[in-house]
Every structure is written in C-alpha cells, then in structure tokens.
Amino acid sequence: MKSDLTAVVFPGQGTQRPGMGKDFYENIAVSRETYEEASQVLGWDVTALCFDGDERIDLTEYAQPCILTTEVAMFRGLQALYSFTPAYFGGHSLGEYAALVAAGAMPFSEALKTVAARGRLMQEAVPPGEGAMTAVIADNLDIEWLRDMLADVPVDIANINSASQVVISGRADSMEIVHERLEQAGDEAGGLRFVPLNVSAPFHSRFMNAIKDTFREVLDQVAVKLRPEQARCVTCNYTGHFHAGKSASIIDALVSQVSGAVNWRDNMQNLAEKAQRIYEIGPNRPLKRFFQSIGIPCRSITTFSAAAREFSS
C-alpha cells in the first residue's frame, strides 16, 4: 500500500459497543499491549469496560478513553500485521485525538489522560436533562439558513457532518421550539427530518464554554510532549483544515473544539484532495456514510475479520 495515497479517519463518541476491539486484543500482541497500557495510565480496567458489557461504557467520562483506546489498538494492530502506514489522518470530535496519536503528534498516554479529563469536564458542564442534541437531516442542507433560524435561541450548530446532516446542540427545552420553527419553514427547508441523539449533555455548544479554561490547563501540561510538526497531516475539526503544525495552535484548536462546531464536511474534502483511499477505523462506521454523501468512497474496518478481508486479499 502506497502511504502517500492513503488516509485514515476515526469516529467519535456514540460508536462505543460491548466487545469493541476484543478480537484485536485476542489476535494481535500490540493491540493487547495498548489496552494494558491504557489500564495502567487510567488506573482502571479498560478491558472490563470495553469487553464485558459494563454499563459505564455509555457514560462520557468512560466512553471517551475507551473509544480512544480501541481505535489506537486497532490502528496499531493494522500497522503490525499489514504495514498499514497512511499519510493523512482525521477524526470526528473525540476521534481527532486518535488521529493525533496515529500521526505521532501526541503520545498515547497523554491523549488518554486528556480525553479522560475532557469527558469528565464535558459531563459535568451541564446538569443531566438540561441539554440535548438533534440531527437535522435534509438534502443539500443550507448551513447559513440553519444558523439564521437558530440565531435567537440557545441552540448551536454542533457538527457539520455532511451535505445532508447537521447536528444541533443546546438547551433541551428549546429543541421543540427549533423543531416547530424549522418544520414551519416547510418547502424552503427541503423536507427536514429530526433525529434526537442519545447524549448526556449539549456537546460542541456554547454550554461547554464553562469548561474551556480548565481544559486548557489540562492541555497545557501536554504541550511540551507534542510533536507538532507531525500534526500537519491531521485535519482540525475546529478550522476544517489541516493543523498548522505549531503546539500553541493545536492546543487552541482542541480547546475551541469542545464548544465549537465540528467542521467535518471540510475535513472530508481536505482529506479527499490528498488521498485516493480513505479508511475508517473504529468500533462502528458512521463516517463512511458521511463520505458517501459527498461522493467519496470510504472503506470501514470495525472488526479483526474485516481487516483480514480488506488487507489479506
């Protein structure tokens, strides 16, 4: 595989599932070592949460480090077995940390500690039940029109996922107002659909501003251990472009990401301009559909057997 033609992307929170990564753990030594390293760094048994159906896997503070561990374990396993060496990297929200680790820009141990703090802070930012997130789905969704419709309500655009899906985030008691407003727009909106997301807080919205200073303190401790030049090949959710390759700008972007929109559609376009092959690696495959919506093929690796089929043929 020619690495200069390949990109890899990692999905974020919501992709967790019982048993995720267990087949990599059982079949590849470096994947097993990755889970063991995570347990040592975090001080709790990551494999128990990932493999044994522990209900805490759906809590943000646990889900984020577990997903990161699984994605890094899968990626390292593919490197070891198949010399998988992509040249470009991207990740959706939490997945951006897996991308930075895979690119060699952030040490895995530091990424673990960072996302554990990130998950805890995001969970604590808003009391349970006060926030909500909803996917807004329509053909050729007009982002600026949607922003105008949200201008006077405490609801923000959280994820620009594709040409046909945007996630909005904000106060739960304002979502019904937004739904009614958008439905009344009728034909102008192009037949909107709404899918409430099963989340515990309004991520990537103004309601995360309260944690930004504390989270910056967490990231500032990581800054000296970054290899910022390696991040030039990693897309940045906050700007939509590739990281500039400077520690300060990486920290700024990751802090801004918690309350700002994930510009995933721009990330996809930038990756597609560089790579002819794009692989999604993670417990589930939401990003594949987003790429397909803008006419870009993406192969997904969610299991050890899928990896064998893809790379052994």
C-alpha positions, 0 to 999 in steps of 0.5 A: 500500500502506497502511504502517500495515497492513503488516509485514515479517519476515526469516529467519535463518541456514540460508536462505543459497543460491548466487545469493541476491539476484543478480537484485536486484543485476542489476535494481535500482541500490540493491540493487547499491549495498548489496552494494558497500557491504557489500564495502567495510565487510567488506573482502571480496567479498560478491558472490563469496560470495553469487553464485558458489557459494563454499563459505564461504557455509555457514560462520557467520562468512560466512553471517551478513553475507551473509544480512544483506546480501541481505535489506537489498538486497532490502528496499531494492530493494522500497522503490525500485521499489514504495514498499514502506514497512511499519510493523512489522518482525521477524526470526528470530535473525540476521534481527532485525538486518535488521529493525533496519536496515529500521526505521532503528534501526541503520545498515547498516554497523554491523549488518554489522560486528556480525553479522560479529563475532557469527558469528565469536564464535558459531563459535568458542564451541564446538569443531566436533562438540561441539554440535548442534541438533534440531527437535522437531516435534509438534502443539500442542507443550507448551513447559513439558513440553519444558523439564521433560524437558530440565531435567537435561541440557545441552540448551536450548530454542533457538527457539520457532518455532511451535505445532508446532516447537521447536528444541533446542540443546546438547551433541551427545552428549546429543541421543540421550539427549533423543531416547530420553527424549522418544520414551519419553514416547510418547502424552503427547508427541503423536507427536514427530518429530526433525529434526537441523539442519545447524549448526556449533555449539549456537546460542541455548544456554547454550554461547554464554554464553562469548561474551556479554561480548565481544559486548557490547563489540562492541555497545557501540561501536554504541550511540551510532549507534542510533536507538532510538526507531525500534526500537519497531516491531521485535519482540525475539526475546529478550522476544517483544515489541516493543523498548522503544525505549531503546539500553541495552535493545536492546543487552541484548536482542541480547546475551541473544539469542545464548544465549537462546531465540528467542521467535518464536511471540510475535513472530508474534502481536505482529506479527499484532495490528498488521498485516493483511499480513505479508511475508517477505523473504529468500533462502528462506521458512521463516517463512511456514510458521511463520505458517501454523501459527498461522493467519496468512497470510504472503506470501514474496518470495525472488526479483526475479520474485516481487516483480514478481508480488506488487507489479506486479499 
